[in-house]
Amino acid sequence: MSPLSRRCTRAASAARLFCLILAGAATAGCTTKPFLSSGDANSAAVGFAGGNLAAATAVAEDHCARYERVARFLETQEDVAYFECHRP
């Protein structure tokens, strides 16, 4: 094997390893953190995974607090929890 071939093989291996690490890091950060998918002064829809309703409730409480309101759980459908923002 020529020196040039060895360098290309090493570079290709390093590039594959980098892509694997990058893909793993990208998927690890997106798996369980709840997020506000839509909302206004009267409601909040929070996407969540893994059945972590407590974390979804915290996101809804933060959202409703911006309008000086309190979040009240209504229902879940699939991986979305729906809340009402009402005045205390």
N, C-alpha and C positions, 0 to 999 in steps of 0.2 A: 504494500500500500504506500502510495507516495505521500510526502508531507502535506501536500495540498488536500488530498483526500481525507487525511486524518483531521485537519483543521475544519473541513466542511462537516464531517461527521460529528465532531465535538460541538460545533456551532449549532447544528440541527438538534442535537440532544439537549443542549442548554436552552434553545428556543422552546422545545417541547416541554421541558421542566418548568420554564417560566410561564407558559400558557396554562399548564395544570395548576400551578400555584395561584395564578390570577383568577382562573375559573372557580377554584375552591373558595377563595376569599370573597368573590362576588356573590356566590350562592349562600355562603355562611351568614352574611349580613342581612339577607332578605327573608329569612325563614319565619321568624316569629314576632317581629315587632309590629304592633298594631298601628294603623294610620287612619287619619280622617279622610274618608273618600268623598264625602260631601256634607255640607252643613250650612246653616244660617242661624239667625237669632232664635228660631223656633225648634230646630232639629239638628241632629247629628247622625251620620251614618259612618260607622267605624269598621274598617276591614281588619280582620284578625285571623290568626291561624292557631291550631293546636288547642282550641277550646279555652283559651286564656281570656275569659270574659272580664276578669278583674282588671287586666291591663287595658282592655278596650274601654271599660268604664272610666278609667283614669284619663284616657284621651278625650272622651266625651265631656268629662267634668272640666277639663282645661278649656275645651272649646266653648262650652256654655258659660263659663266664668268670664269670658271676654265680653259677654253681653249682660253681665251681672245676673245670670240665671243659674239654675241648678239642673243637672242632668237627671232624667228619670228613664230607666230602662223600659223599652216597649216590647221588643222581640228580636229574635235572630233568624236569619235566612241564609243558608249556606255558610259562608265565612264573613258575614256582615251583621253587625249588631246595630239596631236602630234605637235612638234615644230621643226623648222630647226635652227641649230646653224650656223650663218654666220659671216664672218668678217665685222666689222663696216666700 
